[in-house]
Amino acid sequence: MGIDNPDHSKLDYESIADQELVRQYRNGDAEAIGELYCRYAERLVKMVHKKLAGVPHRERFEPTAIFQSGFRSFLSGISKPDFDPDHWNIAALLTTIVNCKKDSKLRKGVPDLLSDENIGKVKKIMVPEGEDPFDLDELDLETRDVIDTIMTRLSSQERSVISTYLDFEKQYTRDDIAARCSVSTYQVSKTIERFKYVLRQMLGMD
């Protein structure tokens, strides 16, 4: 299941129904889920913000982070083999999951924050090669969960490319990655750029 499908580039994602976007994602189209994320992010973040009004220690809970956590749970659910998009109202399902995530966080009293420090570390993935390498283990669990979620949607070859790319200790160039993974440098670049695009979308960095 790969993210590099030439037919996907011709799709008008904004006009595609939710169920079809989910179906495209299940077929390996990472951009489809990016469209679904953008379609509901602002609306559901505002919903969470409104529902948190008057909550004690309100400053400990970040609406955007709660939505992102709910969206990751949503991704896990729609990725299951027996999930049938046609049997679900996708907007209602995502809204329910985000609401449940918000309620769970409030019951536990645990803040769900993606700190500026961690965002800064993730942004280093987007800088030119060779600048400021860092250890992915320094990222918090929520952020690493985003990366793990994306990795599950890649083909074995794409996972190999991205895993090598994320080995900042060795700082492989794209030519190095191509040689190690037995793919073209063009394929390496395309896989990395698509990975970065989805990562930015899921972390709300765009």
C-alpha positions in Angstrom: 0.0 0.0 0.0 1.9 3.0 -1.2 1.6 6.8 -1.2 3.0 7.2 -4.7 0.1 6.7 -7.0 0.1 8.8 -10.2 -3.7 8.6 -10.5 -4.1 10.4 -7.2 -2.5 13.5 -8.5 -5.4 14.1 -10.8 -8.1 14.0 -8.1 -10.0 17.1 -7.0 -9.9 16.3 -3.3 -12.1 19.2 -2.2 -15.0 17.9 -4.2 -14.7 14.3 -3.0 -17.2 13.1 -0.4 -15.9 12.1 3.1 -16.6 8.4 2.5 -14.7 8.4 -0.7 -11.7 10.2 0.9 -11.6 7.5 3.6 -11.8 4.8 0.8 -8.9 6.5 -1.0 -6.9 6.6 2.2 -7.5 2.9 2.8 -6.2 2.3 -0.7 -3.0 4.1 0.1 -3.6 7.7 -0.8 -2.1 9.8 2.0 -3.3 13.1 0.5 -6.9 12.0 0.9 -6.6 12.0 4.6 -4.8 15.3 4.6 -7.9 16.8 2.8 -10.2 15.2 5.4 -8.1 16.6 8.2 -8.2 20.1 6.8 -11.9 19.8 6.1 -12.8 19.3 9.8 -9.8 20.6 11.8 -11.0 24.2 12.3 -14.6 23.3 13.0 -13.8 20.6 15.6 -11.0 22.7 17.3 -13.6 25.4 17.8 -16.0 22.9 19.1 -13.5 21.6 21.7 -12.6 25.2 22.6 -16.2 26.0 23.3 -16.8 22.8 25.4 -13.7 23.6 27.5 -15.2 27.0 28.6 -15.4 27.1 32.4 -13.4 23.9 32.9 -11.1 24.1 35.9 -7.5 24.6 34.9 -8.6 25.2 31.4 -5.1 26.4 30.4 -3.8 22.9 30.8 -5.9 21.6 27.9 -5.1 22.6 24.3 -8.1 22.2 21.9 -5.8 21.6 18.8 -3.9 18.9 20.6 -7.1 17.2 21.7 -8.4 17.3 18.1 -5.2 15.8 16.8 -5.3 13.1 19.4 -8.9 12.3 18.4 -8.0 12.3 14.7 -5.2 9.8 15.3 -7.8 7.5 17.0 -10.1 8.1 14.0 -7.2 7.0 11.7 -6.7 3.9 13.7 -10.4 3.0 13.4 -10.8 3.6 9.7 -7.6 1.6 9.0 -9.1 -1.6 10.4 -9.8 -4.3 7.7 -13.5 -4.6 8.5 -14.2 -0.8 8.5 -16.8 0.1 5.7 -16.9 3.8 4.9 -20.4 3.4 3.4 -21.9 2.4 6.7 -20.7 5.5 8.6 -21.4 9.2 8.6 -17.7 10.2 8.7 -18.3 13.7 10.0 -20.4 12.4 12.9 -17.9 9.6 13.6 -15.0 12.0 13.8 -16.9 14.5 15.9 -17.9 11.7 18.4 -14.3 10.5 18.7 -13.0 14.0 19.3 -15.7 14.5 21.9 -14.8 11.3 23.6 -11.1 12.2 23.6 -12.0 15.5 25.2 -14.1 13.9 27.9 -11.4 11.3 28.5 -8.7 14.0 29.0 -11.0 15.9 31.4 -11.8 12.8 33.5 -8.1 12.0 33.8 -7.1 15.6 34.3 -4.2 15.1 32.0 -3.2 17.9 29.7 -2.6 16.9 26.1 0.0 19.5 24.9 2.3 19.5 21.9 4.9 21.9 23.3 6.7 24.5 21.4 9.9 22.7 22.2 8.6 19.5 20.6 7.2 21.3 17.6 10.6 22.9 17.1 12.2 19.5 17.1 9.7 18.1 14.5 10.3 21.2 12.3 13.9 20.2 12.1 12.7 17.3 9.9 11.8 20.0 7.4 15.1 21.8 7.3 17.9 21.2 4.7 19.9 18.0 5.1 22.8 18.2 7.5 21.5 20.9 9.8 21.0 20.2 13.5 20.5 16.4 13.8 18.4 15.2 16.7 17.2 12.0 18.3 13.6 11.1 17.5 13.4 9.6 21.0 13.5 13.1 22.4 10.0 13.7 21.0 7.0 13.3 23.2 4.7 10.2 22.8 2.0 12.1 21.0 4.3 13.4 18.4 6.0 10.0 17.8 2.5 8.5 17.6 1.8 10.8 14.6 4.9 9.6 12.8 4.1 5.9 13.7 0.6 6.4 12.2 2.0 7.7 9.0 4.5 4.9 8.8 1.8 2.3 9.0 0.3 3.6 5.7 3.5 3.3 3.7 4.6 0.4 1.6 7.6 -1.6 2.9 9.9 0.2 0.4 8.6 3.7 1.5 9.0 2.7 5.2 12.6 1.8 4.4 13.2 5.2 2.7 11.6 7.2 5.5 13.3 5.2 8.3 16.7 5.8 6.7 15.8 9.5 6.2 14.9 9.8 9.9 18.3 8.3 11.0 19.7 11.8 11.8 22.7 10.3 13.6 24.1 9.2 10.2 22.6 12.0 8.2 22.3 10.1 4.9 21.9 12.2 1.7 19.1 11.5 -0.6 21.5 9.8 -3.0 22.7 7.6 -0.1 19.1 6.7 0.7 18.5 5.8 -2.9 21.5 3.5 -2.9 20.6 1.8 0.4 17.0 1.3 -0.5 17.5 0.4 -4.2 15.2 3.1 -5.5 15.8 6.2 -7.6 16.8 9.5 -6.0 13.6 10.9 -7.6 11.5 8.3 -5.8 13.3 9.1 -2.5 12.6 12.8 -2.9 9.0 12.3 -3.7 8.4 9.9 -0.8 10.1 12.3 1.7 8.1 15.3 0.5 4.8 13.4 0.7 5.8 12.3 4.2 6.6 15.8 5.3 3.4 17.1 3.8 1.2 14.6 5.8 3.3 15.2 8.9 2.8 18.9 8.8 -0.9 18.5 8.2 -1.4 16.1 11.2 0.7 18.3 13.5 -1.2 21.4 12.5 2.0 23.1 11.3 0.6 24.4 8.0 
